[in-house]
Amino acid sequence: MKSESAYRPISCTFYDLLEQAATLQQKVTIVWQDKAGKQKTWYGTIKTFVINQGAEYLVLTDGRQLRLDHLRSLDGHNLQDYC
C-alpha cells in the first residue's frame, strides 16, 4: 500500500489496546477513515500488524489492511482520547 500522506504514529496506549485484542483474538468493532474521508466500520478479529513504506497497518482476518493513523476507534475507545 502506498501511503497518501505522512504517517503519524498513534499513542502507545491505543496501540496496546489493538495488540491486546489481536493477541487474545477478540472480536472487535473498528472505525476508520477511508481515503475519501468517509468513516467505515468493521467487526471481526485483528490478525496481525505490518509495516509498509514507513507506516504501520493492522491486518484484518479478511485480508484488509488499515493504516493505524487512519483508525478512529476500537470498541468505542476513540483514538483522539489517547493522543
PDB file of N, CA, C and O in Angstrom, chain B, residues numbered from 101:
ATOM      1  N   MET B 101       0.843  -1.173   0.000  1.00  0.00           N
ATOM      2  CA  MET B 101       0.000   0.000   0.000  1.00  0.00           C
ATOM      3  C   MET B 101       0.887   1.234   0.000  1.00  0.00           C
ATOM      4  O   MET B 101       1.859   1.301   0.753  1.00  0.00           O
ATOM      5  N   LYS B 102       0.575   2.168  -0.800  1.00  0.00           N
ATOM      6  CA  LYS B 102       1.321   3.414  -0.843  1.00  0.00           C
ATOM      7  C   LYS B 102       0.632   4.417   0.081  1.00  0.00           C
ATOM      8  O   LYS B 102      -0.578   4.625  -0.002  1.00  0.00           O
ATOM      9  N   SER B 103       1.424   5.037   0.964  1.00  0.00           N
ATOM     10  CA  SER B 103       0.792   5.986   1.870  1.00  0.00           C
ATOM     11  C   SER B 103       0.567   7.306   1.160  1.00  0.00           C
ATOM     12  O   SER B 103       1.439   7.809   0.451  1.00  0.00           O
ATOM     13  N   GLU B 104      -0.627   7.859   1.368  1.00  0.00           N
ATOM     14  CA  GLU B 104      -1.021   9.075   0.681  1.00  0.00           C
ATOM     15  C   GLU B 104      -0.625  10.329   1.436  1.00  0.00           C
ATOM     16  O   GLU B 104      -0.693  11.425   0.880  1.00  0.00           O
ATOM     17  N   SER B 105      -0.215  10.199   2.679  1.00  0.00           N
ATOM     18  CA  SER B 105       0.262  11.327   3.470  1.00  0.00           C
ATOM     19  C   SER B 105       1.266  10.810   4.484  1.00  0.00           C
ATOM     20  O   SER B 105       1.394   9.602   4.685  1.00  0.00           O
ATOM     21  N   ALA B 106       1.975  11.726   5.119  1.00  0.00           N
ATOM     22  CA  ALA B 106       2.971  11.321   6.108  1.00  0.00           C
ATOM     23  C   ALA B 106       2.296  10.568   7.248  1.00  0.00           C
ATOM     24  O   ALA B 106       1.257  10.981   7.763  1.00  0.00           O
ATOM     25  N   TYR B 107       2.907   9.463   7.626  1.00  0.00           N
ATOM     26  CA  TYR B 107       2.370   8.649   8.714  1.00  0.00           C
ATOM     27  C   TYR B 107       2.604   9.338  10.044  1.00  0.00           C
ATOM     28  O   TYR B 107       3.697   9.836  10.312  1.00  0.00           O
ATOM     29  N   ARG B 108       1.570   9.362  10.878  1.00  0.00           N
ATOM     30  CA  ARG B 108       1.671   9.918  12.223  1.00  0.00           C
ATOM     31  C   ARG B 108       1.473   8.783  13.214  1.00  0.00           C
ATOM     32  O   ARG B 108       0.376   8.232  13.303  1.00  0.00           O
ATOM     33  N   PRO B 109       2.522   8.418  13.967  1.00  0.00           N
ATOM     34  CA  PRO B 109       2.391   7.311  14.924  1.00  0.00           C
ATOM     35  C   PRO B 109       1.251   7.551  15.916  1.00  0.00           C
ATOM     36  O   PRO B 109       1.000   8.681  16.334  1.00  0.00           O
ATOM     37  N   ILE B 110       0.573   6.472  16.280  1.00  0.00           N
ATOM     38  CA  ILE B 110      -0.509   6.571  17.258  1.00  0.00           C
ATOM     39  C   ILE B 110       0.084   6.406  18.655  1.00  0.00           C
ATOM     40  O   ILE B 110       1.243   6.016  18.801  1.00  0.00           O
ATOM     41  N   SER B 111      -0.708   6.703  19.673  1.00  0.00           N
ATOM     42  CA  SER B 111      -0.227   6.595  21.047  1.00  0.00           C
ATOM     43  C   SER B 111       0.061   5.138  21.399  1.00  0.00           C
ATOM     44  O   SER B 111      -0.570   4.217  20.881  1.00  0.00           O
ATOM     45  N   CYS B 112       1.019   4.959  22.284  1.00  0.00           N
ATOM     46  CA  CYS B 112       1.384   3.608  22.731  1.00  0.00           C
ATOM     47  C   CYS B 112       0.213   2.939  23.440  1.00  0.00           C
ATOM     48  O   CYS B 112       0.021   1.729  23.314  1.00  0.00           O
ATOM     49  N   THR B 113      -0.562   3.706  24.176  1.00  0.00           N
ATOM     50  CA  THR B 113      -1.698   3.149  24.911  1.00  0.00           C
ATOM     51  C   THR B 113      -2.752   2.608  23.953  1.00  0.00           C
ATOM     52  O   THR B 113      -3.284   1.522  24.181  1.00  0.00           O
ATOM     53  N   PHE B 114      -3.066   3.341  22.885  1.00  0.00           N
ATOM     54  CA  PHE B 114      -4.042   2.863  21.903  1.00  0.00           C
ATOM     55  C   PHE B 114      -3.478   1.645  21.166  1.00  0.00           C
ATOM     56  O   PHE B 114      -4.210   0.694  20.894  1.00  0.00           O
ATOM     57  N   TYR B 115      -2.194   1.669  20.845  1.00  0.00           N
ATOM     58  CA  TYR B 115      -1.563   0.523  20.196  1.00  0.00           C
ATOM     59  C   TYR B 115      -1.672  -0.709  21.097  1.00  0.00           C
ATOM     60  O   TYR B 115      -1.936  -1.811  20.616  1.00  0.00           O
ATOM     61  N   ASP B 116      -1.467  -0.520  22.408  1.00  0.00           N
ATOM     62  CA  ASP B 116      -1.582  -1.637  23.344  1.00  0.00           C
ATOM     63  C   ASP B 116      -2.976  -2.256  23.309  1.00  0.00           C
ATOM     64  O   ASP B 116      -3.112  -3.476  23.400  1.00  0.00           O
ATOM     65  N   LEU B 117      -4.018  -1.424  23.176  1.00  0.00           N
ATOM     66  CA  LEU B 117      -5.390  -1.949  23.065  1.00  0.00           C
ATOM     67  C   LEU B 117      -5.541  -2.814  21.814  1.00  0.00           C
ATOM     68  O   LEU B 117      -6.138  -3.890  21.857  1.00  0.00           O
ATOM     69  N   LEU B 118      -4.991  -2.326  20.698  1.00  0.00           N
ATOM     70  CA  LEU B 118      -5.050  -3.094  19.450  1.00  0.00           C
ATOM     71  C   LEU B 118      -4.305  -4.411  19.576  1.00  0.00           C
ATOM     72  O   LEU B 118      -4.794  -5.462  19.163  1.00  0.00           O
ATOM     73  N   GLU B 119      -3.109  -4.337  20.156  1.00  0.00           N
ATOM     74  CA  GLU B 119      -2.278  -5.530  20.299  1.00  0.00           C
ATOM     75  C   GLU B 119      -2.930  -6.556  21.230  1.00  0.00           C
ATOM     76  O   GLU B 119      -2.879  -7.756  20.963  1.00  0.00           O
ATOM     77  N   GLN B 120      -3.533  -6.090  22.308  1.00  0.00           N
ATOM     78  CA  GLN B 120      -4.222  -6.989  23.231  1.00  0.00           C
ATOM     79  C   GLN B 120      -5.372  -7.701  22.524  1.00  0.00           C
ATOM     80  O   GLN B 120      -5.540  -8.911  22.673  1.00  0.00           O
ATOM     81  N   ALA B 121      -6.155  -6.959  21.763  1.00  0.00           N
ATOM     82  CA  ALA B 121      -7.278  -7.555  21.036  1.00  0.00           C
ATOM     83  C   ALA B 121      -6.786  -8.602  20.035  1.00  0.00           C
ATOM     84  O   ALA B 121      -7.404  -9.655  19.877  1.00  0.00           O
ATOM     85  N   ALA B 122      -5.667  -8.309  19.357  1.00  0.00           N
ATOM     86  CA  ALA B 122      -5.112  -9.256  18.389  1.00  0.00           C
ATOM     87  C   ALA B 122      -4.591 -10.513  19.084  1.00  0.00           C
ATOM     88  O   ALA B 122      -4.850 -11.629  18.635  1.00  0.00           O
ATOM     89  N   THR B 123      -3.862 -10.327  20.170  1.00  0.00           N
ATOM     90  CA  THR B 123      -3.281 -11.455  20.895  1.00  0.00           C
ATOM     91  C   THR B 123      -4.356 -12.384  21.441  1.00  0.00           C
ATOM     92  O   THR B 123      -4.228 -13.607  21.377  1.00  0.00           O
ATOM     93  N   LEU B 124      -5.416 -11.789  21.980  1.00  0.00           N
ATOM     94  CA  LEU B 124      -6.500 -12.583  22.561  1.00  0.00           C
ATOM     95  C   LEU B 124      -7.532 -13.029  21.526  1.00  0.00           C
ATOM     96  O   LEU B 124      -8.494 -13.721  21.859  1.00  0.00           O
ATOM     97  N   GLN B 125      -7.328 -12.630  20.275  1.00  0.00           N
ATOM     98  CA  GLN B 125      -8.237 -12.936  19.174  1.00  0.00           C
ATOM     99  C   GLN B 125      -9.670 -12.550  19.504  1.00  0.00           C
ATOM    100  O   GLN B 125     -10.612 -13.297  19.239  1.00  0.00           O
ATOM    101  N   GLN B 126      -9.815 -11.351  20.096  1.00  0.00           N
ATOM    102  CA  GLN B 126     -11.120 -10.832  20.457  1.00  0.00           C
ATOM    103  C   GLN B 126     -11.828 -10.271  19.225  1.00  0.00           C
ATOM    104  O   GLN B 126     -11.195  -9.681  18.349  1.00  0.00           O
ATOM    105  N   LYS B 127     -13.124 -10.456  19.168  1.00  0.00           N
ATOM    106  CA  LYS B 127     -13.930  -9.789  18.150  1.00  0.00           C
ATOM    107  C   LYS B 127     -14.027  -8.326  18.554  1.00  0.00           C
ATOM    108  O   LYS B 127     -14.342  -8.011  19.702  1.00  0.00           O
ATOM    109  N   VAL B 128     -13.757  -7.440  17.614  1.00  0.00           N
ATOM    110  CA  VAL B 128     -13.749  -6.011  17.896  1.00  0.00           C
ATOM    111  C   VAL B 128     -14.509  -5.253  16.818  1.00  0.00           C
ATOM    112  O   VAL B 128     -14.718  -5.746  15.709  1.00  0.00           O
ATOM    113  N   THR B 129     -14.917  -4.035  17.177  1.00  0.00           N
ATOM    114  CA  THR B 129     -15.502  -3.113  16.223  1.00  0.00           C
ATOM    115  C   THR B 129     -14.494  -1.996  16.006  1.00  0.00           C
ATOM    116  O   THR B 129     -14.097  -1.308  16.946  1.00  0.00           O
ATOM    117  N   ILE B 130     -14.085  -1.825  14.754  1.00  0.00           N
ATOM    118  CA  ILE B 130     -13.086  -0.820  14.394  1.00  0.00           C
ATOM    119  C   ILE B 130     -13.748   0.204  13.481  1.00  0.00           C
ATOM    120  O   ILE B 130     -14.437  -0.149  12.523  1.00  0.00           O
ATOM    121  N   VAL B 131     -13.529   1.468  13.791  1.00  0.00           N
ATOM    122  CA  VAL B 131     -13.982   2.560  12.929  1.00  0.00           C
ATOM    123  C   VAL B 131     -12.726   3.234  12.399  1.00  0.00           C
ATOM    124  O   VAL B 131     -11.804   3.533  13.159  1.00  0.00           O
ATOM    125  N   TRP B 132     -12.694   3.474  11.074  1.00  0.00           N
ATOM    126  CA  TRP B 132     -11.555   4.144  10.462  1.00  0.00           C
ATOM    127  C   TRP B 132     -12.048   5.089   9.386  1.00  0.00           C
ATOM    128  O   TRP B 132     -13.205   5.038   8.969  1.00  0.00           O
ATOM    129  N   GLN B 133     -11.153   5.949   8.946  1.00  0.00           N
ATOM    130  CA  GLN B 133     -11.473   6.897   7.876  1.00  0.00           C
ATOM    131  C   GLN B 133     -10.797   6.415   6.602  1.00  0.00           C
ATOM    132  O   GLN B 133      -9.587   6.188   6.585  1.00  0.00           O
ATOM    133  N   ASP B 134     -11.582   6.255   5.524  1.00  0.00           N
ATOM    134  CA  ASP B 134     -11.011   5.780   4.270  1.00  0.00           C
ATOM    135  C   ASP B 134     -10.346   6.936   3.510  1.00  0.00           C
ATOM    136  O   ASP B 134     -10.362   8.078   3.968  1.00  0.00           O
ATOM    137  N   LYS B 135      -9.768   6.630   2.360  1.00  0.00           N
ATOM    138  CA  LYS B 135      -9.049   7.640   1.561  1.00  0.00           C
ATOM    139  C   LYS B 135      -9.939   8.789   1.110  1.00  0.00           C
ATOM    140  O   LYS B 135      -9.455   9.896   0.873  1.00  0.00           O
ATOM    141  N   ALA B 136     -11.237   8.532   0.991  1.00  0.00           N
ATOM    142  CA  ALA B 136     -12.181   9.574   0.577  1.00  0.00           C
ATOM    143  C   ALA B 136     -12.685  10.402   1.758  1.00  0.00           C
ATOM    144  O   ALA B 136     -13.469  11.334   1.577  1.00  0.00           O
ATOM    145  N   GLY B 137     -12.234  10.060   2.968  1.00  0.00           N
ATOM    146  CA  GLY B 137     -12.644  10.799   4.156  1.00  0.00           C
ATOM    147  C   GLY B 137     -13.906  10.280   4.815  1.00  0.00           C
ATOM    148  O   GLY B 137     -14.394  10.879   5.774  1.00  0.00           O
ATOM    149  N   LYS B 138     -14.449   9.159   4.309  1.00  0.00           N
ATOM    150  CA  LYS B 138     -15.660   8.581   4.885  1.00  0.00           C
ATOM    151  C   LYS B 138     -15.296   7.624   6.018  1.00  0.00           C
ATOM    152  O   LYS B 138     -14.311   6.890   5.935  1.00  0.00           O
ATOM    153  N   GLN B 139     -16.110   7.643   7.082  1.00  0.00           N
ATOM    154  CA  GLN B 139     -15.894   6.704   8.165  1.00  0.00           C
ATOM    155  C   GLN B 139     -16.520   5.364   7.818  1.00  0.00           C
ATOM    156  O   GLN B 139     -17.650   5.288   7.335  1.00  0.00           O
ATOM    157  N   LYS B 140     -15.765   4.320   8.076  1.00  0.00           N
ATOM    158  CA  LYS B 140     -16.204   2.953   7.817  1.00  0.00           C
ATOM    159  C   LYS B 140     -16.125   2.174   9.127  1.00  0.00           C
ATOM    160  O   LYS B 140     -15.348   2.519  10.017  1.00  0.00           O
ATOM    161  N   THR B 141     -16.932   1.122   9.237  1.00  0.00           N
ATOM    162  CA  THR B 141     -16.940   0.288  10.432  1.00  0.00           C
ATOM    163  C   THR B 141     -16.741  -1.169  10.025  1.00  0.00           C
ATOM    164  O   THR B 141     -17.282  -1.624   9.018  1.00  0.00           O
ATOM    165  N   TRP B 142     -15.967  -1.883  10.811  1.00  0.00           N
ATOM    166  CA  TRP B 142     -15.702  -3.296  10.561  1.00  0.00           C
ATOM    167  C   TRP B 142     -15.783  -4.042  11.877  1.00  0.00           C
ATOM    168  O   TRP B 142     -15.348  -3.527  12.907  1.00  0.00           O
ATOM    169  N   TYR B 143     -16.334  -5.248  11.861  1.00  0.00           N
ATOM    170  CA  TYR B 143     -16.430  -6.097  13.047  1.00  0.00           C
ATOM    171  C   TYR B 143     -15.737  -7.413  12.745  1.00  0.00           C
ATOM    172  O   TYR B 143     -16.039  -8.062  11.744  1.00  0.00           O
ATOM    173  N   GLY B 144     -14.816  -7.807  13.602  1.00  0.00           N
ATOM    174  CA  GLY B 144     -14.120  -9.068  13.410  1.00  0.00           C
ATOM    175  C   GLY B 144     -12.880  -9.141  14.271  1.00  0.00           C
ATOM    176  O   GLY B 144     -12.815  -8.535  15.341  1.00  0.00           O
ATOM    177  N   THR B 145     -11.887  -9.894  13.792  1.00  0.00           N
ATOM    178  CA  THR B 145     -10.669 -10.163  14.547  1.00  0.00           C
ATOM    179  C   THR B 145      -9.461  -9.587  13.826  1.00  0.00           C
ATOM    180  O   THR B 145      -9.343  -9.679  12.604  1.00  0.00           O
ATOM    181  N   ILE B 146      -8.564  -8.992  14.607  1.00  0.00           N
ATOM    182  CA  ILE B 146      -7.303  -8.488  14.064  1.00  0.00           C
ATOM    183  C   ILE B 146      -6.352  -9.669  13.937  1.00  0.00           C
ATOM    184  O   ILE B 146      -6.152 -10.419  14.892  1.00  0.00           O
ATOM    185  N   LYS B 147      -5.766  -9.830  12.753  1.00  0.00           N
ATOM    186  CA  LYS B 147      -4.871 -10.962  12.508  1.00  0.00           C
ATOM    187  C   LYS B 147      -3.434 -10.654  12.937  1.00  0.00           C
ATOM    188  O   LYS B 147      -2.823 -11.434  13.667  1.00  0.00           O
ATOM    189  N   THR B 148      -2.897  -9.518  12.483  1.00  0.00           N
ATOM    190  CA  THR B 148      -1.505  -9.187  12.775  1.00  0.00           C
ATOM    191  C   THR B 148      -1.255  -7.718  12.450  1.00  0.00           C
ATOM    192  O   THR B 148      -2.175  -6.983  12.091  1.00  0.00           O
ATOM    193  N   PHE B 149      -0.010  -7.309  12.581  1.00  0.00           N
ATOM    194  CA  PHE B 149       0.408  -5.945  12.255  1.00  0.00           C
ATOM    195  C   PHE B 149       1.575  -6.013  11.272  1.00  0.00           C
ATOM    196  O   PHE B 149       2.387  -6.936  11.331  1.00  0.00           O
ATOM    197  N   VAL B 150       1.655  -5.041  10.377  1.00  0.00           N
ATOM    198  CA  VAL B 150       2.763  -4.969   9.420  1.00  0.00           C
ATOM    199  C   VAL B 150       3.206  -3.519   9.273  1.00  0.00           C
ATOM    200  O   VAL B 150       2.457  -2.590   9.576  1.00  0.00           O
ATOM    201  N   ILE B 151       4.430  -3.345   8.805  1.00  0.00           N
ATOM    202  CA  ILE B 151       4.943  -2.025   8.458  1.00  0.00           C
ATOM    203  C   ILE B 151       5.200  -2.033   6.966  1.00  0.00           C
ATOM    204  O   ILE B 151       5.837  -2.945   6.439  1.00  0.00           O
ATOM    205  N   ASN B 152       4.696  -1.001   6.282  1.00  0.00           N
ATOM    206  CA  ASN B 152       4.854  -0.899   4.837  1.00  0.00           C
ATOM    207  C   ASN B 152       5.170   0.560   4.505  1.00  0.00           C
ATOM    208  O   ASN B 152       4.389   1.455   4.828  1.00  0.00           O
ATOM    209  N   GLN B 153       6.289   0.796   3.874  1.00  0.00           N
ATOM    210  CA  GLN B 153       6.718   2.126   3.458  1.00  0.00           C
ATOM    211  C   GLN B 153       6.677   3.125   4.612  1.00  0.00           C
ATOM    212  O   GLN B 153       6.252   4.268   4.444  1.00  0.00           O
ATOM    213  N   GLY B 154       7.126   2.675   5.791  1.00  0.00           N
ATOM    214  CA  GLY B 154       7.230   3.546   6.949  1.00  0.00           C
ATOM    215  C   GLY B 154       5.941   3.785   7.713  1.00  0.00           C
ATOM    216  O   GLY B 154       5.931   4.562   8.668  1.00  0.00           O
ATOM    217  N   ALA B 155       4.850   3.134   7.317  1.00  0.00           N
ATOM    218  CA  ALA B 155       3.575   3.286   8.017  1.00  0.00           C
ATOM    219  C   ALA B 155       3.178   1.936   8.615  1.00  0.00           C
ATOM    220  O   ALA B 155       3.447   0.884   8.036  1.00  0.00           O
ATOM    221  N   GLU B 156       2.530   1.987   9.793  1.00  0.00           N
ATOM    222  CA  GLU B 156       2.066   0.770  10.453  1.00  0.00           C
ATOM    223  C   GLU B 156       0.622   0.481  10.063  1.00  0.00           C
ATOM    224  O   GLU B 156      -0.204   1.388   9.962  1.00  0.00           O
ATOM    225  N   TYR B 157       0.335  -0.792   9.850  1.00  0.00           N
ATOM    226  CA  TYR B 157      -1.000  -1.246   9.464  1.00  0.00           C
ATOM    227  C   TYR B 157      -1.401  -2.414  10.340  1.00  0.00           C
ATOM    228  O   TYR B 157      -0.550  -3.176  10.800  1.00  0.00           O
ATOM    229  N   LEU B 158      -2.697  -2.555  10.571  1.00  0.00           N
ATOM    230  CA  LEU B 158      -3.178  -3.808  11.129  1.00  0.00           C
ATOM    231  C   LEU B 158      -3.805  -4.581   9.995  1.00  0.00           C
ATOM    232  O   LEU B 158      -4.379  -4.007   9.070  1.00  0.00           O
ATOM    233  N   VAL B 159      -3.687  -5.891  10.078  1.00  0.00           N
ATOM    234  CA  VAL B 159      -4.240  -6.772   9.053  1.00  0.00           C
ATOM    235  C   VAL B 159      -5.438  -7.482   9.668  1.00  0.00           C
ATOM    236  O   VAL B 159      -5.326  -8.126  10.711  1.00  0.00           O
ATOM    237  N   LEU B 160      -6.572  -7.356   9.014  1.00  0.00           N
ATOM    238  CA  LEU B 160      -7.791  -7.993   9.480  1.00  0.00           C
ATOM    239  C   LEU B 160      -7.890  -9.403   8.919  1.00  0.00           C
ATOM    240  O   LEU B 160      -7.205  -9.741   7.954  1.00  0.00           O
ATOM    241  N   THR B 161      -8.726 -10.211   9.513  1.00  0.00           N
ATOM    242  CA  THR B 161      -8.841 -11.596   9.057  1.00  0.00           C
ATOM    243  C   THR B 161      -9.379 -11.710   7.637  1.00  0.00           C
ATOM    244  O   THR B 161      -9.217 -12.753   7.003  1.00  0.00           O
ATOM    245  N   ASP B 162     -10.020 -10.650   7.122  1.00  0.00           N
ATOM    246  CA  ASP B 162     -10.485 -10.686   5.737  1.00  0.00           C
ATOM    247  C   ASP B 162      -9.395 -10.237   4.764  1.00  0.00           C
ATOM    248  O   ASP B 162      -9.640 -10.149   3.561  1.00  0.00           O
ATOM    249  N   GLY B 163      -8.176  -9.950   5.282  1.00  0.00           N
ATOM    250  CA  GLY B 163      -7.051  -9.562   4.441  1.00  0.00           C
ATOM    251  C   GLY B 163      -6.887  -8.065   4.263  1.00  0.00           C
ATOM    252  O   GLY B 163      -5.852  -7.602   3.784  1.00  0.00           O
ATOM    253  N   ARG B 164      -7.892  -7.314   4.642  1.00  0.00           N
ATOM    254  CA  ARG B 164      -7.823  -5.849   4.533  1.00  0.00           C
ATOM    255  C   ARG B 164      -6.738  -5.319   5.467  1.00  0.00           C
ATOM    256  O   ARG B 164      -6.541  -5.839   6.565  1.00  0.00           O
ATOM    257  N   GLN B 165      -6.031  -4.269   5.014  1.00  0.00           N
ATOM    258  CA  GLN B 165      -5.024  -3.615   5.838  1.00  0.00           C
ATOM    259  C   GLN B 165      -5.476  -2.186   6.116  1.00  0.00           C
ATOM    260  O   GLN B 165      -5.816  -1.439   5.199  1.00  0.00           O
ATOM    261  N   LEU B 166      -5.473  -1.820   7.393  1.00  0.00           N
ATOM    262  CA  LEU B 166      -5.875  -0.479   7.804  1.00  0.00           C
ATOM    263  C   LEU B 166      -4.685   0.232   8.428  1.00  0.00           C
ATOM    264  O   LEU B 166      -4.056  -0.283   9.353  1.00  0.00           O
ATOM    265  N   ARG B 167      -4.385   1.415   7.916  1.00  0.00           N
ATOM    266  CA  ARG B 167      -3.277   2.195   8.454  1.00  0.00           C
ATOM    267  C   ARG B 167      -3.658   2.696   9.851  1.00  0.00           C
ATOM    268  O   ARG B 167      -4.739   3.253  10.044  1.00  0.00           O
ATOM    269  N   LEU B 168      -2.768   2.495  10.811  1.00  0.00           N
ATOM    270  CA  LEU B 168      -3.111   2.787  12.191  1.00  0.00           C
ATOM    271  C   LEU B 168      -3.498   4.240  12.421  1.00  0.00           C
ATOM    272  O   LEU B 168      -4.379   4.512  13.236  1.00  0.00           O
ATOM    273  N   ASP B 169      -2.870   5.175  11.733  1.00  0.00           N
ATOM    274  CA  ASP B 169      -3.222   6.581  11.956  1.00  0.00           C
ATOM    275  C   ASP B 169      -4.524   6.989  11.262  1.00  0.00           C
ATOM    276  O   ASP B 169      -4.943   8.143  11.352  1.00  0.00           O
ATOM    277  N   HIS B 170      -5.161   6.040  10.570  1.00  0.00           N
ATOM    278  CA  HIS B 170      -6.485   6.295   9.988  1.00  0.00           C
ATOM    279  C   HIS B 170      -7.595   5.721  10.868  1.00  0.00           C
ATOM    280  O   HIS B 170      -8.776   5.941  10.600  1.00  0.00           O
ATOM    281  N   LEU B 171      -7.220   4.995  11.906  1.00  0.00           N
ATOM    282  CA  LEU B 171      -8.211   4.453  12.819  1.00  0.00           C
ATOM    283  C   LEU B 171      -8.836   5.575  13.618  1.00  0.00           C
ATOM    284  O   LEU B 171      -8.174   6.561  13.941  1.00  0.00           O
ATOM    285  N   ARG B 172     -10.108   5.427  13.938  1.00  0.00           N
ATOM    286  CA  ARG B 172     -10.811   6.417  14.755  1.00  0.00           C
ATOM    287  C   ARG B 172     -11.192   5.839  16.105  1.00  0.00           C
ATOM    288  O   ARG B 172     -11.154   6.543  17.115  1.00  0.00           O
ATOM    289  N   SER B 173     -11.567   4.540  16.135  1.00  0.00           N
ATOM    290  CA  SER B 173     -11.913   3.935  17.419  1.00  0.00           C
ATOM    291  C   SER B 173     -11.814   2.420  17.360  1.00  0.00           C
ATOM    292  O   SER B 173     -11.865   1.801  16.297  1.00  0.00           O
ATOM    293  N   LEU B 174     -11.670   1.856  18.543  1.00  0.00           N
ATOM    294  CA  LEU B 174     -11.671   0.401  18.740  1.00  0.00           C
ATOM    295  C   LEU B 174     -12.636   0.138  19.885  1.00  0.00           C
ATOM    296  O   LEU B 174     -12.386   0.553  21.016  1.00  0.00           O
ATOM    297  N   ASP B 175     -13.729  -0.544  19.601  1.00  0.00           N
ATOM    298  CA  ASP B 175     -14.740  -0.852  20.614  1.00  0.00           C
ATOM    299  C   ASP B 175     -15.143   0.370  21.433  1.00  0.00           C
ATOM    300  O   ASP B 175     -15.308   0.285  22.650  1.00  0.00           O
ATOM    301  N   GLY B 176     -15.298   1.494  20.763  1.00  0.00           N
ATOM    302  CA  GLY B 176     -15.738   2.704  21.429  1.00  0.00           C
ATOM    303  C   GLY B 176     -14.621   3.531  22.062  1.00  0.00           C
ATOM    304  O   GLY B 176     -14.867   4.644  22.527  1.00  0.00           O
ATOM    305  N   HIS B 177     -13.411   3.008  22.086  1.00  0.00           N
ATOM    306  CA  HIS B 177     -12.257   3.774  22.588  1.00  0.00           C
ATOM    307  C   HIS B 177     -11.748   4.632  21.440  1.00  0.00           C
ATOM    308  O   HIS B 177     -11.209   4.105  20.466  1.00  0.00           O
ATOM    309  N   ASN B 178     -11.914   5.951  21.543  1.00  0.00           N
ATOM    310  CA  ASN B 178     -11.531   6.855  20.466  1.00  0.00           C
ATOM    311  C   ASN B 178     -10.036   7.120  20.461  1.00  0.00           C
ATOM    312  O   ASN B 178      -9.438   7.386  21.503  1.00  0.00           O
ATOM    313  N   LEU B 179      -9.439   7.044  19.281  1.00  0.00           N
ATOM    314  CA  LEU B 179      -8.007   7.285  19.129  1.00  0.00           C
ATOM    315  C   LEU B 179      -7.614   8.644  19.673  1.00  0.00           C
ATOM    316  O   LEU B 179      -6.591   8.760  20.347  1.00  0.00           O
ATOM    317  N   GLN B 180      -8.410   9.689  19.395  1.00  0.00           N
ATOM    318  CA  GLN B 180      -8.022  11.029  19.821  1.00  0.00           C
ATOM    319  C   GLN B 180      -7.982  11.155  21.346  1.00  0.00           C
ATOM    320  O   GLN B 180      -7.343  12.073  21.859  1.00  0.00           O
ATOM    321  N   ASP B 181      -8.643  10.265  22.078  1.00  0.00           N
ATOM    322  CA  ASP B 181      -8.574  10.298  23.534  1.00  0.00           C
ATOM    323  C   ASP B 181      -7.230   9.815  24.065  1.00  0.00           C
ATOM    324  O   ASP B 181      -6.929   9.980  25.248  1.00  0.00           O
ATOM    325  N   TYR B 182      -6.417   9.215  23.183  1.00  0.00           N
ATOM    326  CA  TYR B 182      -5.149   8.638  23.593  1.00  0.00           C
ATOM    327  C   TYR B 182      -3.949   9.395  23.042  1.00  0.00           C
ATOM    328  O   TYR B 182      -2.812   9.003  23.302  1.00  0.00           O
ATOM    329  N   CYS B 183      -4.167  10.456  22.298  1.00  0.00           N
ATOM    330  CA  CYS B 183      -3.060  11.203  21.699  1.00  0.00           C
ATOM    331  C   CYS B 183      -2.433  12.162  22.670  1.00  0.00           C
ATOM    332  O   CYS B 183      -1.486  12.866  22.317  1.00  0.00           O
TER     333      CYS B 183
END
